[in-house]
Amino acid sequence: MNEWARSIQALVDEIDRCIKQQDDDALTLARLSERMSYSRFYVSRQFRAISGMQLGEYLRNRRLAFALCEVRDSESKQIGRACVGKEWF
């Protein structure tokens, strides 16, 4: 894996960490490119070249994926609580 691909993987890991911690301030192109020590233009262009999508689109998709997992997990807990009351477990 070349250096740029490792940098992108580190960026993706950082995005996931920030989403989990609900740190939206850190999820701007300016902040992310600063952490990588590249220009915003370069990070944006390279991210799109590697992933096939713009960074903003990726961020929206990851936020949605995390939100869907949270809803799924919370619904299963609510269903479990409802079933326990009816002695299904």
C-alpha positions in Angstrom: 0.0 0.0 0.0 1.5 3.3 -1.0 1.8 6.3 1.3 -1.2 8.1 -0.1 -3.5 5.1 0.3 -2.3 4.8 4.0 -3.1 8.4 4.5 -6.6 7.9 3.1 -7.1 4.9 5.4 -6.0 7.0 8.3 -8.5 9.7 7.2 -11.3 7.2 7.0 -10.5 5.9 10.5 -10.4 9.5 11.8 -13.8 10.2 10.1 -15.3 7.1 11.8 -13.9 8.2 15.2 -15.3 11.7 14.9 -18.7 10.4 13.9 -18.8 8.0 16.8 -17.8 10.8 19.2 -20.2 13.2 17.5 -17.3 15.7 16.8 -18.8 17.4 13.7 -16.4 20.4 14.1 -13.5 18.1 13.2 -15.3 16.8 10.1 -14.6 19.7 7.7 -12.4 19.5 4.7 -10.2 22.2 6.1 -9.6 20.3 9.4 -9.1 16.9 7.8 -6.7 18.2 5.2 -4.8 20.1 7.9 -4.4 16.9 9.9 -3.0 15.2 6.7 -0.7 18.2 6.0 -2.0 18.6 2.4 -4.1 21.3 0.8 -7.9 21.0 0.8 -7.8 20.8 -3.0 -5.3 18.0 -3.1 -7.1 15.9 -0.4 -10.5 16.4 -2.1 -9.1 15.5 -5.5 -7.1 12.4 -4.3 -10.0 11.2 -2.1 -12.3 11.3 -5.1 -9.7 9.5 -7.3 -9.3 6.7 -4.8 -12.9 6.3 -3.5 -14.9 7.4 -6.6 -16.9 9.9 -4.5 -16.5 13.3 -3.1 -15.5 13.6 0.5 -18.7 15.4 1.5 -20.8 12.6 0.0 -18.7 10.0 1.8 -19.2 11.9 5.1 -23.0 11.9 4.6 -23.1 8.2 3.8 -21.0 7.3 6.8 -23.1 9.4 9.1 -26.2 7.7 7.7 -24.7 4.3 8.2 -23.8 5.0 11.8 -27.3 6.4 12.4 -29.0 3.4 10.8 -26.9 1.0 13.0 -27.9 3.0 16.1 -31.6 2.8 15.2 -31.3 -0.9 14.4 -29.6 -1.6 17.7 -32.0 0.5 19.7 -35.1 -1.1 18.0 -33.9 -4.6 18.8 -33.4 -3.6 22.5 -37.0 -2.1 22.6 -38.4 -5.3 20.9 -36.6 -7.4 23.4 -38.0 -5.4 26.3 -41.5 -5.8 24.9 -41.1 -9.5 24.4 -39.8 -10.1 27.9 -43.0 -8.6 29.3 -45.0 -11.2 27.4 -42.7 -14.0 28.5 -41.4 -14.8 25.0 -37.8 -15.2 26.2 
